[in-house]
Amino acid sequence: MRSPAVDNLLFDWPEERRLTAEVLREIIFAQVKGVQEQMKWGCPFYSKDGMLCYINFDRKLKKVVLALVEGFLMEDKYHQLIGDTQNIKKLVFESPDTINERQIAYYLKQGMQINQAKTRNFVSIHKKRR
């Protein structure tokens, strides 16, 4: 479900930045059934079985990024991931025209698989403790 708070945030972004974020948002909703969208830490944040990704404007790069929370665990066959933190890896977009939905779907799928594996491990650990 779309968050009105995210709508409000993106409404205030400059046009090129807003359009890029909107395309990313559409891809996330199309690729991740049941994804939860909310404002978290001042940006659009998406969760499914755990934290998945967020959209932000990187002030250093001066570009819109899709940040993958578990990016450090992902394979990067497209060589698109960059990172300036230990866990989070980013996909960087100059404009809506530079977005490749197939590549984003590849990374989102990995993020969902990582979250599902973590959930299964958490549940199995707690079942063993009983």
C-alpha positions as CSV (number, residue, x, y, z in Angstrom):
1,M,0.0,0.0,0.0
2,R,1.3,3.4,-0.9
3,S,2.1,5.8,1.9
4,P,0.6,9.3,1.8
5,A,3.8,10.5,3.6
6,V,5.9,9.2,0.8
7,D,3.6,10.9,-1.7
8,N,4.1,14.2,0.1
9,L,7.9,13.8,0.3
10,L,8.2,13.1,-3.4
11,F,5.8,15.9,-4.4
12,D,8.4,18.3,-3.0
13,W,11.4,16.8,-4.9
14,P,12.6,18.5,-8.2
15,E,10.9,17.0,-11.2
16,E,13.8,14.8,-12.6
17,R,14.5,13.4,-9.1
18,R,10.8,12.8,-8.4
19,L,10.3,11.0,-11.7
20,T,13.3,8.8,-11.0
21,A,12.0,7.9,-7.5
22,E,8.5,7.3,-8.9
23,V,9.8,4.8,-11.5
24,L,11.7,3.0,-8.8
25,R,8.7,3.0,-6.5
26,E,6.5,1.4,-9.3
27,I,9.1,-1.3,-9.9
28,I,9.3,-2.1,-6.2
29,F,5.5,-2.5,-6.0
30,A,5.4,-4.6,-9.1
31,Q,8.3,-6.9,-8.1
32,V,7.6,-7.3,-4.4
33,K,4.0,-8.5,-3.7
34,G,2.8,-7.4,-0.3
35,V,5.7,-4.9,0.2
36,Q,5.1,-2.3,3.0
37,E,6.0,1.3,2.2
38,Q,6.6,3.9,4.9
39,M,8.6,6.9,5.8
40,K,11.6,5.8,7.9
41,W,14.7,7.9,8.6
42,G,13.3,10.7,6.3
43,C,13.0,8.6,3.1
44,P,10.7,6.1,1.4
45,F,11.4,2.7,3.0
46,Y,10.2,-0.8,1.8
47,S,9.9,-3.9,3.9
48,K,8.9,-7.5,3.2
49,D,9.8,-10.1,5.8
50,G,12.3,-7.6,7.1
51,M,13.9,-4.4,5.9
52,L,14.4,-4.6,2.1
53,C,15.4,-1.2,0.5
54,Y,14.9,2.5,0.5
55,I,14.9,5.4,-2.0
56,N,17.0,8.4,-1.3
57,F,18.9,11.3,-2.9
58,D,22.6,10.9,-2.3
59,R,23.9,14.4,-1.8
60,K,27.6,13.4,-2.5
61,L,26.7,11.8,-5.8
62,K,23.9,14.2,-6.6
63,K,21.8,11.3,-7.8
64,V,18.8,9.2,-6.7
65,V,19.8,5.8,-5.2
66,L,18.0,2.6,-4.4
67,A,19.7,1.4,-1.2
68,L,19.6,-2.4,-0.6
69,V,19.7,-3.0,3.2
70,E,21.3,-6.5,2.8
71,G,23.3,-5.5,-0.3
72,F,26.6,-6.8,1.2
73,L,25.2,-10.3,1.0
74,M,24.1,-10.0,-2.7
75,E,25.7,-11.3,-5.8
76,D,26.4,-8.5,-8.2
77,K,26.4,-10.0,-11.7
78,Y,25.6,-6.5,-13.2
79,H,28.4,-4.8,-11.3
80,Q,26.1,-2.0,-10.3
81,L,26.3,-2.0,-6.5
82,I,28.3,0.6,-4.7
83,G,28.7,1.0,-1.0
84,D,29.8,3.4,1.6
85,T,28.6,1.5,4.6
86,Q,29.3,-2.1,5.7
87,N,25.9,-3.5,5.0
88,I,24.0,-1.3,2.6
89,K,24.8,-1.3,-1.1
90,K,23.3,1.2,-3.6
91,L,22.2,1.3,-7.1
92,V,22.7,4.8,-8.5
93,F,20.4,6.5,-11.1
94,E,21.0,9.6,-13.2
95,S,17.5,9.8,-14.5
96,P,14.4,7.6,-15.1
97,D,15.9,6.6,-18.5
98,T,18.9,4.9,-16.7
99,I,16.7,2.5,-14.8
100,N,16.8,-1.1,-15.9
101,E,13.8,-3.0,-14.3
102,R,15.3,-6.4,-14.9
103,Q,18.4,-5.5,-13.0
104,I,16.4,-4.0,-10.1
105,A,14.2,-7.1,-10.0
106,Y,17.4,-9.3,-9.8
107,Y,18.6,-7.4,-6.7
108,L,15.1,-7.2,-5.1
109,K,14.6,-10.9,-5.5
110,Q,17.9,-11.5,-3.7
111,G,16.9,-9.1,-0.9
112,M,13.6,-11.0,-0.4
113,Q,15.4,-14.4,-0.4
114,I,17.8,-13.1,2.3
115,N,15.0,-11.8,4.4
116,Q,13.1,-15.1,4.1
117,A,16.1,-17.1,5.1
118,K,16.7,-14.9,8.1
119,T,13.1,-15.3,9.1
120,R,13.2,-19.1,8.7
121,N,16.4,-19.3,10.8
122,F,15.0,-17.1,13.5
123,V,11.9,-19.2,13.8
124,S,13.8,-22.5,13.8
125,I,16.2,-21.2,16.5
126,H,13.3,-20.2,18.7
127,K,11.5,-23.5,18.1
128,K,14.6,-25.4,19.3
129,R,14.7,-23.4,22.5
130,R,11.3,-24.5,23.6
